[in-house]
Amino acid sequence: MDNGLEPKFLICTECNEEFVFTIQAQEYFAERGYSEDPKRCKSCHTLYKKGQRGGKPRQQTAMQYPD
């Protein structure tokens, strides 16, 4: 299937490193209606998302029963 897409080389806004926006990733973005290319590499995106959630891993709370 030739969709006319080619891998893009982008610069991460966080670490300033070059990363590849693959054809598969471009298709994923298009399926979800995203119109802009990603601004962060995968590593920085993961760190950013963790920061958005408060940076704390999810903990399961144990059910506490009255004595």
N, CA, C and O atoms as a Maestro MAE file, in Angstrom:
{
 s_m_m2io_version
 :::
 2.0.0
}

f_m_ct {
 s_m_title
 :::
 protein
 m_atom[268] {
  # First column is atom index #
  i_m_mmod_type
  r_m_x_coord
  r_m_y_coord
  r_m_z_coord
  i_m_residue_number
  s_m_chain_name
  s_m_pdb_residue_name
  s_m_pdb_atom_name
  i_m_atomic_number
  :::
  1 25 0.847 -1.184 0.000 1 A "MET " " N  " 7
  2 3 0.000 0.000 0.000 1 A "MET " " CA " 6
  3 2 0.890 1.243 0.000 1 A "MET " " C  " 6
  4 15 1.696 1.430 0.912 1 A "MET " " O  " 8
  5 25 0.750 2.067 -0.987 2 A "ASP " " N  " 7
  6 3 1.550 3.295 -1.083 2 A "ASP " " CA " 6
  7 2 0.647 4.464 -0.722 2 A "ASP " " C  " 6
  8 15 -0.234 4.850 -1.490 2 A "ASP " " O  " 8
  9 25 0.885 5.026 0.472 3 A "ASN " " N  " 7
  10 3 0.053 6.121 0.939 3 A "ASN " " CA " 6
  11 2 0.731 7.470 0.749 3 A "ASN " " C  " 6
  12 15 0.185 8.494 1.160 3 A "ASN " " O  " 8
  13 25 1.911 7.491 0.134 4 A "GLY " " N  " 7
  14 3 2.605 8.736 -0.138 4 A "GLY " " CA " 6
  15 2 3.351 9.306 1.052 4 A "GLY " " C  " 6
  16 15 3.931 10.388 0.957 4 A "GLY " " O  " 8
  17 25 3.347 8.595 2.173 5 A "LEU " " N  " 7
  18 3 4.049 9.081 3.355 5 A "LEU " " CA " 6
  19 2 5.502 8.626 3.349 5 A "LEU " " C  " 6
  20 15 5.833 7.559 2.832 5 A "LEU " " O  " 8
  21 25 6.350 9.443 3.924 6 A "GLU " " N  " 7
  22 3 7.765 9.103 4.100 6 A "GLU " " CA " 6
  23 2 8.149 9.430 5.530 6 A "GLU " " C  " 6
  24 15 7.568 10.337 6.127 6 A "GLU " " O  " 8
  25 25 9.121 8.711 6.101 7 A "PRO " " N  " 7
  26 3 9.575 9.056 7.452 7 A "PRO " " CA " 6
  27 2 10.058 10.509 7.496 7 A "PRO " " C  " 6
  28 15 10.693 10.995 6.560 7 A "PRO " " O  " 8
  29 25 9.747 11.187 8.594 8 A "LYS " " N  " 7
  30 3 10.168 12.581 8.774 8 A "LYS " " CA " 6
  31 2 11.175 12.640 9.917 8 A "LYS " " C  " 6
  32 15 11.037 11.937 10.918 8 A "LYS " " O  " 8
  33 25 12.170 13.471 9.758 9 A "PHE " " N  " 7
  34 3 13.147 13.694 10.814 9 A "PHE " " CA " 6
  35 2 12.801 15.011 11.489 9 A "PHE " " C  " 6
  36 15 12.822 16.068 10.858 9 A "PHE " " O  " 8
  37 25 12.482 14.938 12.787 10 A "LEU " " N  " 7
  38 3 12.052 16.095 13.554 10 A "LEU " " CA " 6
  39 2 13.018 16.342 14.707 10 A "LEU " " C  " 6
  40 15 13.808 15.465 15.060 10 A "LEU " " O  " 8
  41 25 12.956 17.523 15.286 11 A "ILE " " N  " 7
  42 3 13.789 17.885 16.437 11 A "ILE " " CA " 6
  43 2 12.883 18.024 17.661 11 A "ILE " " C  " 6
  44 15 11.895 18.757 17.629 11 A "ILE " " O  " 8
  45 25 13.225 17.318 18.731 12 A "CYS " " N  " 7
  46 3 12.475 17.346 19.972 12 A "CYS " " CA " 6
  47 2 12.614 18.720 20.631 12 A "CYS " " C  " 6
  48 15 13.718 19.254 20.733 12 A "CYS " " O  " 8
  49 25 11.494 19.286 21.078 13 A "THR " " N  " 7
  50 3 11.522 20.597 21.725 13 A "THR " " CA " 6
  51 2 12.080 20.530 23.142 13 A "THR " " C  " 6
  52 15 12.444 21.565 23.703 13 A "THR " " O  " 8
  53 25 12.157 19.350 23.730 14 A "GLU " " N  " 7
  54 3 12.671 19.197 25.089 14 A "GLU " " CA " 6
  55 2 14.183 18.975 25.111 14 A "GLU " " C  " 6
  56 15 14.915 19.709 25.775 14 A "GLU " " O  " 8
  57 25 14.648 17.949 24.376 15 A "CYS " " N  " 7
  58 3 16.071 17.569 24.439 15 A "CYS " " CA " 6
  59 2 16.873 18.026 23.222 15 A "CYS " " C  " 6
  60 15 18.093 17.866 23.185 15 A "CYS " " O  " 8
  61 25 16.192 18.592 22.229 16 A "ASN " " N  " 7
  62 3 16.824 19.067 20.986 16 A "ASN " " CA " 6
  63 2 17.510 17.974 20.175 16 A "ASN " " C  " 6
  64 15 18.372 18.260 19.344 16 A "ASN " " O  " 8
  65 25 17.128 16.724 20.416 17 A "GLU " " N  " 7
  66 3 17.673 15.613 19.636 17 A "GLU " " CA " 6
  67 2 16.749 15.325 18.453 17 A "GLU " " C  " 6
  68 15 15.540 15.547 18.512 17 A "GLU " " O  " 8
  69 25 17.352 14.831 17.390 18 A "GLU " " N  " 7
  70 3 16.577 14.447 16.220 18 A "GLU " " CA " 6
  71 2 15.905 13.098 16.474 18 A "GLU " " C  " 6
  72 15 16.501 12.201 17.071 18 A "GLU " " O  " 8
  73 25 14.659 12.964 16.016 19 A "PHE " " N  " 7
  74 3 13.964 11.676 16.083 19 A "PHE " " CA " 6
  75 2 13.168 11.471 14.808 19 A "PHE " " C  " 6
  76 15 12.871 12.422 14.084 19 A "PHE " " O  " 8
  77 25 12.828 10.223 14.543 20 A "VAL " " N  " 7
  78 3 12.121 9.876 13.312 20 A "VAL " " CA " 6
  79 2 10.629 9.755 13.600 20 A "VAL " " C  " 6
  80 15 10.219 9.037 14.512 20 A "VAL " " O  " 8
  81 25 9.831 10.455 12.821 21 A "PHE " " N  " 7
  82 3 8.373 10.325 12.840 21 A "PHE " " CA " 6
  83 2 8.055 9.308 11.750 21 A "PHE " " C  " 6
  84 15 7.941 9.654 10.574 21 A "PHE " " O  " 8
  85 25 7.913 8.045 12.159 22 A "THR " " N  " 7
  86 3 7.786 6.947 11.205 22 A "THR " " CA " 6
  87 2 6.474 6.994 10.432 22 A "THR " " C  " 6
  88 15 5.538 7.698 10.813 22 A "THR " " O  " 8
  89 25 6.422 6.244 9.356 23 A "ILE " " N  " 7
  90 3 5.199 6.150 8.560 23 A "ILE " " CA " 6
  91 2 4.063 5.604 9.418 23 A "ILE " " C  " 6
  92 15 2.937 6.098 9.360 23 A "ILE " " O  " 8
  93 25 4.370 4.574 10.221 24 A "GLN " " N  " 7
  94 3 3.354 3.982 11.082 24 A "GLN " " CA " 6
  95 2 2.825 5.007 12.087 24 A "GLN " " C  " 6
  96 15 1.621 5.066 12.337 24 A "GLN " " O  " 8
  97 25 3.716 5.812 12.662 25 A "ALA " " N  " 7
  98 3 3.300 6.833 13.613 25 A "ALA " " CA " 6
  99 2 2.459 7.906 12.913 25 A "ALA " " C  " 6
  100 15 1.490 8.405 13.484 25 A "ALA " " O  " 8
  101 25 2.825 8.256 11.689 26 A "GLN " " N  " 7
  102 3 2.057 9.248 10.933 26 A "GLN " " CA " 6
  103 2 0.644 8.729 10.664 26 A "GLN " " C  " 6
  104 15 -0.327 9.479 10.754 26 A "GLN " " O  " 8
  105 25 0.540 7.445 10.334 27 A "GLU " " N  " 7
  106 3 -0.769 6.846 10.091 27 A "GLU " " CA " 6
  107 2 -1.604 6.851 11.377 27 A "GLU " " C  " 6
  108 15 -2.799 7.144 11.348 27 A "GLU " " O  " 8
  109 25 -0.963 6.526 12.500 28 A "TYR " " N  " 7
  110 3 -1.625 6.537 13.800 28 A "TYR " " CA " 6
  111 2 -2.169 7.933 14.110 28 A "TYR " " C  " 6
  112 15 -3.319 8.078 14.523 28 A "TYR " " O  " 8
  113 25 -1.329 8.969 13.906 29 A "PHE " " N  " 7
  114 3 -1.739 10.353 14.146 29 A "PHE " " CA " 6
  115 2 -2.923 10.708 13.252 29 A "PHE " " C  " 6
  116 15 -3.882 11.329 13.709 29 A "PHE " " O  " 8
  117 25 -2.860 10.314 11.975 30 A "ALA " " N  " 7
  118 3 -3.926 10.642 11.027 30 A "ALA " " CA " 6
  119 2 -5.239 9.967 11.423 30 A "ALA " " C  " 6
  120 15 -6.302 10.579 11.322 30 A "ALA " " O  " 8
  121 25 -5.174 8.717 11.872 31 A "GLU " " N  " 7
  122 3 -6.381 7.988 12.284 31 A "GLU " " CA " 6
  123 2 -7.082 8.687 13.442 31 A "GLU " " C  " 6
  124 15 -8.307 8.640 13.551 31 A "GLU " " O  " 8
  125 25 -6.316 9.327 14.295 32 A "ARG " " N  " 7
  126 3 -6.872 9.991 15.468 32 A "ARG " " CA " 6
  127 2 -7.188 11.460 15.232 32 A "ARG " " C  " 6
  128 15 -7.648 12.159 16.134 32 A "ARG " " O  " 8
  129 25 -6.939 11.921 14.018 33 A "GLY " " N  " 7
  130 3 -7.300 13.277 13.649 33 A "GLY " " CA " 6
  131 2 -6.303 14.344 14.069 33 A "GLY " " C  " 6
  132 15 -6.615 15.535 14.028 33 A "GLY " " O  " 8
  133 25 -5.104 13.932 14.473 34 A "TYR " " N  " 7
  134 3 -4.077 14.917 14.838 34 A "TYR " " CA " 6
  135 2 -3.560 15.574 13.573 34 A "TYR " " C  " 6
  136 15 -3.222 14.892 12.606 34 A "TYR " " O  " 8
  137 25 -3.496 16.899 13.580 35 A "SER " " N  " 7
  138 3 -3.085 17.601 12.370 35 A "SER " " CA " 6
  139 2 -1.638 18.091 12.436 35 A "SER " " C  " 6
  140 15 -1.073 18.489 11.417 35 A "SER " " O  " 8
  141 25 -1.029 18.064 13.638 36 A "GLU " " N  " 7
  142 3 0.346 18.537 13.781 36 A "GLU " " CA " 6
  143 2 1.287 17.374 14.062 36 A "GLU " " C  " 6
  144 15 0.892 16.354 14.627 36 A "GLU " " O  " 8
  145 25 2.535 17.552 13.656 37 A "ASP " " N  " 7
  146 3 3.563 16.552 13.946 37 A "ASP " " CA " 6
  147 2 3.892 16.595 15.441 37 A "ASP " " C  " 6
  148 15 3.686 17.620 16.092 37 A "ASP " " O  " 8
  149 25 4.402 15.487 15.987 38 A "PRO " " N  " 7
  150 3 4.773 15.507 17.408 38 A "PRO " " CA " 6
  151 2 5.898 16.495 17.666 38 A "PRO " " C  " 6
  152 15 6.721 16.752 16.787 38 A "PRO " " O  " 8
  153 25 5.934 17.053 18.880 39 A "LYS " " N  " 7
  154 3 6.959 18.018 19.246 39 A "LYS " " CA " 6
  155 2 8.065 17.393 20.076 39 A "LYS " " C  " 6
  156 15 9.163 17.940 20.180 39 A "LYS " " O  " 8
  157 25 7.767 16.236 20.671 40 A "ARG " " N  " 7
  158 3 8.726 15.565 21.552 40 A "ARG " " CA " 6
  159 2 9.037 14.166 21.049 40 A "ARG " " C  " 6
  160 15 8.199 13.504 20.438 40 A "ARG " " O  " 8
  161 25 10.279 13.727 21.322 41 A "CYS " " N  " 7
  162 3 10.657 12.349 21.025 41 A "CYS " " CA " 6
  163 2 9.919 11.431 22.003 41 A "CYS " " C  " 6
  164 15 9.316 11.910 22.963 41 A "CYS " " O  " 8
  165 25 9.960 10.152 21.774 42 A "LYS " " N  " 7
  166 3 9.229 9.200 22.611 42 A "LYS " " CA " 6
  167 2 9.642 9.308 24.085 42 A "LYS " " C  " 6
  168 15 8.781 9.313 24.964 42 A "LYS " " O  " 8
  169 25 10.935 9.392 24.359 43 A "SER " " N  " 7
  170 3 11.418 9.471 25.743 43 A "SER " " CA " 6
  171 2 10.897 10.716 26.445 43 A "SER " " C  " 6
  172 15 10.397 10.639 27.567 43 A "SER " " O  " 8
  173 25 11.014 11.849 25.792 44 A "CYS " " N  " 7
  174 3 10.561 13.108 26.394 44 A "CYS " " CA " 6
  175 2 9.040 13.141 26.517 44 A "CYS " " C  " 6
  176 15 8.509 13.701 27.476 44 A "CYS " " O  " 8
  177 25 8.341 12.549 25.561 45 A "HIS " " N  " 7
  178 3 6.882 12.497 25.618 45 A "HIS " " CA " 6
  179 2 6.447 11.692 26.845 45 A "HIS " " C  " 6
  180 15 5.526 12.090 27.559 45 A "HIS " " O  " 8
  181 25 7.110 10.562 27.087 46 A "THR " " N  " 7
  182 3 6.786 9.728 28.243 46 A "THR " " CA " 6
  183 2 7.016 10.492 29.539 46 A "THR " " C  " 6
  184 15 6.174 10.459 30.437 46 A "THR " " O  " 8
  185 25 8.148 11.178 29.644 47 A "LEU " " N  " 7
  186 3 8.437 11.973 30.842 47 A "LEU " " CA " 6
  187 2 7.419 13.101 31.015 47 A "LEU " " C  " 6
  188 15 6.988 13.388 32.132 47 A "LEU " " O  " 8
  189 25 7.044 13.728 29.919 48 A "TYR " " N  " 7
  190 3 6.066 14.807 29.948 48 A "TYR " " CA " 6
  191 2 4.721 14.294 30.478 48 A "TYR " " C  " 6
  192 15 4.102 14.926 31.333 48 A "TYR " " O  " 8
  193 25 4.281 13.149 29.963 49 A "LYS " " N  " 7
  194 3 3.003 12.593 30.385 49 A "LYS " " CA " 6
  195 2 3.028 12.224 31.860 49 A "LYS " " C  " 6
  196 15 2.043 12.437 32.567 49 A "LYS " " O  " 8
  197 25 4.137 11.674 32.331 50 A "LYS " " N  " 7
  198 3 4.257 11.347 33.757 50 A "LYS " " CA " 6
  199 2 4.157 12.614 34.594 50 A "LYS " " C  " 6
  200 15 3.525 12.613 35.650 50 A "LYS " " O  " 8
  201 25 4.773 13.688 34.130 51 A "GLY " " N  " 7
  202 3 4.708 14.961 34.830 51 A "GLY " " CA " 6
  203 2 3.297 15.518 34.872 51 A "GLY " " C  " 6
  204 15 2.902 16.135 35.861 51 A "GLY " " O  " 8
  205 25 2.532 15.308 33.806 52 A "GLN " " N  " 7
  206 3 1.157 15.783 33.746 52 A "GLN " " CA " 6
  207 2 0.284 15.065 34.774 52 A "GLN " " C  " 6
  208 15 -0.694 15.623 35.272 52 A "GLN " " O  " 8
  209 25 0.645 13.831 35.082 53 A "ARG " " N  " 7
  210 3 -0.130 13.035 36.034 53 A "ARG " " CA " 6
  211 2 0.372 13.185 37.464 53 A "ARG " " C  " 6
  212 15 -0.077 12.474 38.363 53 A "ARG " " O  " 8
  213 25 1.296 14.102 37.671 54 A "GLY " " N  " 7
  214 3 1.825 14.304 39.002 54 A "GLY " " CA " 6
  215 2 3.085 13.505 39.263 54 A "GLY " " C  " 6
  216 15 3.671 13.597 40.341 54 A "GLY " " O  " 8
  217 25 3.506 12.720 38.281 55 A "GLY " " N  " 7
  218 3 4.750 11.972 38.395 55 A "GLY " " CA " 6
  219 2 4.728 10.824 39.375 55 A "GLY " " C  " 6
  220 15 5.766 10.225 39.657 55 A "GLY " " O  " 8
  221 25 3.558 10.509 39.898 56 A "LYS " " N  " 7
  222 3 3.476 9.427 40.876 56 A "LYS " " CA " 6
  223 2 2.900 8.183 40.222 56 A "LYS " " C  " 6
  224 15 1.915 8.263 39.489 56 A "LYS " " O  " 8
  225 25 3.512 7.027 40.486 57 A "PRO " " N  " 7
  226 3 2.923 5.803 39.943 57 A "PRO " " CA " 6
  227 2 1.585 5.525 40.625 57 A "PRO " " C  " 6
  228 15 1.381 5.878 41.786 57 A "PRO " " O  " 8
  229 25 0.718 4.914 39.914 58 A "ARG " " N  " 7
  230 3 -0.585 4.608 40.484 58 A "ARG " " CA " 6
  231 2 -0.433 3.555 41.578 58 A "ARG " " C  " 6
  232 15 0.311 2.585 41.433 58 A "ARG " " O  " 8
  233 25 -1.144 3.765 42.656 59 A "GLN " " N  " 7
  234 3 -1.130 2.797 43.743 59 A "GLN " " CA " 6
  235 2 -2.540 2.286 43.930 59 A "GLN " " C  " 6
  236 15 -3.517 3.028 43.829 59 A "GLN " " O  " 8
  237 25 -2.618 0.996 44.206 60 A "GLN " " N  " 7
  238 3 -3.929 0.448 44.516 60 A "GLN " " CA " 6
  239 2 -4.136 0.577 46.007 60 A "GLN " " C  " 6
  240 15 -3.244 0.282 46.802 60 A "GLN " " O  " 8
  241 25 -5.299 1.012 46.368 61 A "THR " " N  " 7
  242 3 -5.586 1.148 47.788 61 A "THR " " CA " 6
  243 2 -6.266 -0.117 48.270 61 A "THR " " C  " 6
  244 15 -7.166 -0.650 47.620 61 A "THR " " O  " 8
  245 25 -5.818 -0.583 49.417 62 A "ALA " " N  " 7
  246 3 -6.414 -1.788 49.992 62 A "ALA " " CA " 6
  247 2 -7.731 -1.418 50.651 62 A "ALA " " C  " 6
  248 15 -7.870 -0.348 51.244 62 A "ALA " " O  " 8
  249 25 -8.666 -2.297 50.538 63 A "MET " " N  " 7
  250 3 -9.960 -2.077 51.181 63 A "MET " " CA " 6
  251 2 -9.767 -2.177 52.687 63 A "MET " " C  " 6
  252 15 -9.213 -3.160 53.178 63 A "MET " " O  " 8
  253 25 -10.208 -1.192 53.402 64 A "GLN " " N  " 7
  254 3 -10.044 -1.223 54.854 64 A "GLN " " CA " 6
  255 2 -11.404 -1.506 55.502 64 A "GLN " " C  " 6
  256 15 -12.414 -0.865 55.212 64 A "GLN " " O  " 8
  257 25 -11.374 -2.475 56.372 65 A "TYR " " N  " 7
  258 3 -12.576 -2.864 57.078 65 A "TYR " " CA " 6
  259 2 -12.521 -2.345 58.512 65 A "TYR " " C  " 6
  260 15 -11.455 -2.340 59.129 65 A "TYR " " O  " 8
  261 25 -13.630 -1.920 59.032 66 A "PRO " " N  " 7
  262 3 -13.627 -1.460 60.436 66 A "PRO " " CA " 6
  263 2 -13.315 -2.624 61.367 66 A "PRO " " C  " 6
  264 15 -13.637 -3.775 61.070 66 A "PRO " " O  " 8
  265 25 -12.678 -2.307 62.509 67 A "ASP " " N  " 7
  266 3 -12.349 -3.359 63.488 67 A "ASP " " CA " 6
  267 2 -13.548 -3.795 64.260 67 A "ASP " " C  " 6
  268 15 -13.444 -4.670 65.120 67 A "ASP " " O  " 8
  :::
 }
 m_bond[267] {
  # First column is bond index #
  i_m_from
  i_m_to
  i_m_order
  :::
  1 1 2 1
  2 2 3 1
  3 3 4 2
  4 3 5 1
  5 5 6 1
  6 6 7 1
  7 7 8 2
  8 7 9 1
  9 9 10 1
  10 10 11 1
  11 11 12 2
  12 11 13 1
  13 13 14 1
  14 14 15 1
  15 15 16 2
  16 15 17 1
  17 17 18 1
  18 18 19 1
  19 19 20 2
  20 19 21 1
  21 21 22 1
  22 22 23 1
  23 23 24 2
  24 23 25 1
  25 25 26 1
  26 26 27 1
  27 27 28 2
  28 27 29 1
  29 29 30 1
  30 30 31 1
  31 31 32 2
  32 31 33 1
  33 33 34 1
  34 34 35 1
  35 35 36 2
  36 35 37 1
  37 37 38 1
  38 38 39 1
  39 39 40 2
  40 39 41 1
  41 41 42 1
  42 42 43 1
  43 43 44 2
  44 43 45 1
  45 45 46 1
  46 46 47 1
  47 47 48 2
  48 47 49 1
  49 49 50 1
  50 50 51 1
  51 51 52 2
  52 51 53 1
  53 53 54 1
  54 54 55 1
  55 55 56 2
  56 55 57 1
  57 57 58 1
  58 58 59 1
  59 59 60 2
  60 59 61 1
  61 61 62 1
  62 62 63 1
  63 63 64 2
  64 63 65 1
  65 65 66 1
  66 66 67 1
  67 67 68 2
  68 67 69 1
  69 69 70 1
  70 70 71 1
  71 71 72 2
  72 71 73 1
  73 73 74 1
  74 74 75 1
  75 75 76 2
  76 75 77 1
  77 77 78 1
  78 78 79 1
  79 79 80 2
  80 79 81 1
  81 81 82 1
  82 82 83 1
  83 83 84 2
  84 83 85 1
  85 85 86 1
  86 86 87 1
  87 87 88 2
  88 87 89 1
  89 89 90 1
  90 90 91 1
  91 91 92 2
  92 91 93 1
  93 93 94 1
  94 94 95 1
  95 95 96 2
  96 95 97 1
  97 97 98 1
  98 98 99 1
  99 99 100 2
  100 99 101 1
  101 101 102 1
  102 102 103 1
  103 103 104 2
  104 103 105 1
  105 105 106 1
  106 106 107 1
  107 107 108 2
  108 107 109 1
  109 109 110 1
  110 110 111 1
  111 111 112 2
  112 111 113 1
  113 113 114 1
  114 114 115 1
  115 115 116 2
  116 115 117 1
  117 117 118 1
  118 118 119 1
  119 119 120 2
  120 119 121 1
  121 121 122 1
  122 122 123 1
  123 123 124 2
  124 123 125 1
  125 125 126 1
  126 126 127 1
  127 127 128 2
  128 127 129 1
  129 129 130 1
  130 130 131 1
  131 131 132 2
  132 131 133 1
  133 133 134 1
  134 134 135 1
  135 135 136 2
  136 135 137 1
  137 137 138 1
  138 138 139 1
  139 139 140 2
  140 139 141 1
  141 141 142 1
  142 142 143 1
  143 143 144 2
  144 143 145 1
  145 145 146 1
  146 146 147 1
  147 147 148 2
  148 147 149 1
  149 149 150 1
  150 150 151 1
  151 151 152 2
  152 151 153 1
  153 153 154 1
  154 154 155 1
  155 155 156 2
  156 155 157 1
  157 157 158 1
  158 158 159 1
  159 159 160 2
  160 159 161 1
  161 161 162 1
  162 162 163 1
  163 163 164 2
  164 163 165 1
  165 165 166 1
  166 166 167 1
  167 167 168 2
  168 167 169 1
  169 169 170 1
  170 170 171 1
  171 171 172 2
  172 171 173 1
  173 173 174 1
  174 174 175 1
  175 175 176 2
  176 175 177 1
  177 177 178 1
  178 178 179 1
  179 179 180 2
  180 179 181 1
  181 181 182 1
  182 182 183 1
  183 183 184 2
  184 183 185 1
  185 185 186 1
  186 186 187 1
  187 187 188 2
  188 187 189 1
  189 189 190 1
  190 190 191 1
  191 191 192 2
  192 191 193 1
  193 193 194 1
  194 194 195 1
  195 195 196 2
  196 195 197 1
  197 197 198 1
  198 198 199 1
  199 199 200 2
  200 199 201 1
  201 201 202 1
  202 202 203 1
  203 203 204 2
  204 203 205 1
  205 205 206 1
  206 206 207 1
  207 207 208 2
  208 207 209 1
  209 209 210 1
  210 210 211 1
  211 211 212 2
  212 211 213 1
  213 213 214 1
  214 214 215 1
  215 215 216 2
  216 215 217 1
  217 217 218 1
  218 218 219 1
  219 219 220 2
  220 219 221 1
  221 221 222 1
  222 222 223 1
  223 223 224 2
  224 223 225 1
  225 225 226 1
  226 226 227 1
  227 227 228 2
  228 227 229 1
  229 229 230 1
  230 230 231 1
  231 231 232 2
  232 231 233 1
  233 233 234 1
  234 234 235 1
  235 235 236 2
  236 235 237 1
  237 237 238 1
  238 238 239 1
  239 239 240 2
  240 239 241 1
  241 241 242 1
  242 242 243 1
  243 243 244 2
  244 243 245 1
  245 245 246 1
  246 246 247 1
  247 247 248 2
  248 247 249 1
  249 249 250 1
  250 250 251 1
  251 251 252 2
  252 251 253 1
  253 253 254 1
  254 254 255 1
  255 255 256 2
  256 255 257 1
  257 257 258 1
  258 258 259 1
  259 259 260 2
  260 259 261 1
  261 261 262 1
  262 262 263 1
  263 263 264 2
  264 263 265 1
  265 265 266 1
  266 266 267 1
  267 267 268 2
  :::
 }
}
